[in-house]
Amino acid sequence: MTDEKDQEMEEEDLEEGMSDLKELIEKVAPHFIEYHKIRAPLIRRQQIFNFVIVISIILAVVGLAYFKIIDGSAATGLIGAIIGYVFGSLYPTNVNR
């Protein structure tokens, strides 16, 4: 019998917490949507810019390797290092300071 009462109390607490959470989500969600609409064109431009950079680097390294200015292992290393650097800055992480 006490188990049933405890379970009912837990369910009531859970429902109360969920209703509070629902109110918070309803207040905050429009701000997130508006922020995303504002930032989406900027993010898109950054993605296009990074794509152009990566393609130009790949073409340059392939051209250097084709004309035997650099060997294949150097070309692989250059492509890996530069693309890693470009894509590493695509989604920066927040550091707590």
C-alpha positions in Angstrom: 0.0 0.0 0.0 2.8 2.4 0.8 4.4 1.5 -2.5 1.3 2.6 -4.4 1.2 5.9 -2.4 4.9 6.5 -3.1 4.4 5.8 -6.8 1.4 8.2 -7.0 3.4 10.9 -5.3 6.3 10.3 -7.7 3.9 10.5 -10.7 2.4 13.8 -9.4 5.9 15.3 -8.9 6.9 14.2 -12.3 3.7 15.7 -13.9 4.4 19.0 -12.0 8.0 19.1 -13.2 7.0 18.4 -16.7 4.4 21.2 -16.7 7.1 23.6 -15.5 9.5 22.4 -18.1 6.8 22.8 -20.8 6.2 26.4 -19.8 9.9 27.1 -20.0 10.2 25.5 -23.4 7.2 27.5 -24.7 8.9 30.7 -23.6 12.3 30.0 -24.9 11.6 28.2 -28.2 10.6 31.3 -30.2 13.8 33.0 -29.3 15.9 30.0 -30.5 13.9 29.9 -33.8 14.4 33.6 -34.3 18.1 33.3 -33.6 18.5 30.4 -36.1 16.7 32.4 -38.8 19.1 35.3 -38.3 22.2 33.2 -38.2 21.3 30.7 -41.0 22.5 33.0 -43.9 25.8 33.7 -42.1 26.4 30.0 -41.5 25.5 29.2 -45.1 28.1 31.7 -46.4 30.8 30.3 -44.1 30.1 26.8 -45.4 30.3 27.9 -49.0 33.5 29.8 -48.3 35.1 26.7 -46.6 34.0 24.6 -49.6 35.6 26.9 -52.1 38.8 26.9 -50.0 38.9 23.1 -49.8 38.3 22.7 -53.5 41.0 25.2 -54.4 43.5 23.5 -52.1 42.7 20.1 -53.5 43.2 21.3 -57.0 46.5 23.0 -56.2 47.9 19.9 -54.5 46.7 17.6 -57.2 48.4 19.9 -59.8 51.6 20.0 -57.8 51.6 16.2 -57.6 50.7 15.8 -61.2 53.7 17.8 -62.4 56.0 15.9 -60.0 56.8 19.0 -57.9 55.8 17.1 -54.8 55.5 13.4 -54.3 52.3 11.5 -53.4 53.0 11.2 -49.6 53.6 15.0 -49.4 50.3 15.6 -51.3 48.4 13.3 -49.0 49.9 15.1 -45.9 49.1 18.5 -47.3 45.5 17.7 -48.2 44.9 16.0 -44.8 46.5 18.9 -42.8 44.9 21.7 -44.6 41.4 20.2 -44.8 41.6 19.2 -41.1 42.5 22.8 -40.3 39.6 24.2 -42.4 37.0 21.8 -41.0 38.3 22.2 -37.5 37.2 25.8 -37.5 33.9 25.1 -39.1 32.2 24.2 -35.8 34.2 25.8 -33.0 33.8 24.5 -29.5 33.2 26.7 -26.4 36.0 26.7 -23.9 35.2 27.7 -20.3 37.7 30.3 -19.1 
